[in-house]
Amino acid sequence: MVRQIEISLPALPRGFHLITEEVLRHIGTLPDAGILHLYIKHTSAGLAINENASPSVLNDFEMVFNRLVPENEPGLTHTLEGPDDMPAHIKAVLSGSSVSIPISDGVLNLGTWQGIYLCEFRNYGGCRRVVATIYF
């Protein structure tokens, strides 16, 4: 069986944001076993699974991504939507647009220190839409 819902996340500032609890609130009861697949419907934001305990991790991700793909990079041609747009597209490719998480005993089978991130790469990205598909 498959269950699917679309989640609307509120506009968040540029950076990395833990959304695990918000996703769980929207999807409700999980089956005993299965897979949760999350897909973000945007080209300038991404999804990731990583450290959820230390807030410094969020800042370090932002710093490293900005070093890898700085704004106002010479040679970029897609610049109509501002200096953060094309770098946001590149960063979204690096982070990815989906994650899959096993469901075991009715809970997400994440590691002890793992959480789900919304990776917001635009200065003003607006609301983000995530499709949650549960396979069981």
Secondary structure, 3 states (H helix, E strand, C coil): CEEEEEEEECCCCCEEEECHHHHHHHHCCCCCEEEEEEEECCCCEEEEEEECCCHHHHHHHHHHHHHHCCCCCCCCCCCCCCCCHHHHHHHHHHHCCEEEEEEECCEECCCCCEEEEEEECCCCCCCEEEEEEEEC
